[in-house]
Amino acid sequence: MQLDVVNAQNEKVGSLDLKDEVFGGRPRLDLVWEAVVQQNASERRGTHATKNRALVSGSGRKPWRQKGTGRARVGETRNPLWRKGGTVFGPQPRDYAYKLPRKMTRGALREALAQKMRDGAVIVVDRLAIEETKTKAAVALLTQLGLTPGAGKTLLIDVQPDGALALGARNLPGVRLLSARTVTARDVMDTTRVVASQAALERLQEVLGS
């Protein structure tokens, strides 16, 4: 697979060869699904809670004697069968996070990038940076690349994100700037276009192919 490399003016300045054994072959979208579910679960707050019979207000005294009244036996007013009683087996605060094997996580990112490449949604630039720390400069860069901030989501990937670009693009709706070290499969799939520097893709190919 070969992708064109453009500059900030969207002019072709070279090409990048990608290994078929890394980004080619039959897509494994099941890996992407597993990684997205894991990341979503890890970000759940898990603060839901219901009151059991030990937490609801009410007396612990037996309302009436066990036998002889003709009524059903009951031990306390906090009985789960009664109105305003405790909840049985209700949700309690818990941690939903779990880990996936590193090979699965990397494989999911590899398949997500490969799918975006098949869809023609990846733009490779020789240098992902701006000269001025201004939102206007970030908008100008994206516009030159044929992207419109606010029209869909755009993911920018670099080995070491440019500080000026990070500050200039942080207020743009739908635009995210991540390093190649922290990007995940969910980040790639939850975007319309991916703009990556040549160094970032080369680094990702090296890591994901190992």
C-alpha positions, 0 to 999 in steps of 0.5 A, a space after each residue: 500500500 502506498 499513500 501520498 505525502 503532502 505539505 501544508 499547502 496540500 501539494 504532493 512532496 513524496 509517498 509513503 510505503 506501508 507494509 501489506 502485512 501490517 495494514 493489508 489483509 482481511 479486516 478484523 473488525 471484531 478486534 476493534 469492537 473489543 477495544 472500543 467496548 473495553 475503553 468505554 467500560 473503563 471510563 464508566 463512573 460506576 457511581 450508581 447505588 440503591 439502598 438495601 434494607 440496611 440503608 433505608 429509614 425505618 424501624 427494625 421492630 417487628 410490627 406484630 406478632 408472628 402468629 394469631 393476627 391473620 396477617 402475613 408474617 413480617 419481620 420489619 418495616 424495611 422489608 423489601 416486599 413493603 413500600 419504601 422498603 429496601 431494594 434487593 440486589 440493586 446496583 452498587 458502586 463498582 469499577 467496570 474497568 478491565 484490561 485487554 492483552 497488549 496484542 489485542 489493543 495494538 491489533 485493534 488500532 492496526 485494523 482501525 487505521 487500515 479500515 480508514 486507509 481503505 476508505 480513503 480517509 487518511 491524509 499524510 503530511 510531511 510536517 504537522 505544525 503551525 507557525 503562530 499559536 492562533 486558532 486562525 492558523 490552525 483553521 488555515 492549515 486544515 482548510 489547505 488540506 481540504 478539511 472544514 473544522 466543524 464539518 465532521 470530526 478530524 483526528 490529528 496524529 503526530 509523534 510529538 504534537 506541536 505545542 502551537 497547533 495543540 493550543 490553536 486547535 483546542 477550541 475547534 469543534 470536532 478536532 483532536 490532536 493526539 500523539 502516536 503513543 496515546 491514540 487508540 482504536 476508538 479515537 480512530 473509528 470515532 472520526 471522519 478524517 485522520 490527518 497524520 504526520 509521516 513520522 507518526 505513521 512510520 512510528 505506528 507501522 513500526 510498533 504495530 508490526 512488531 
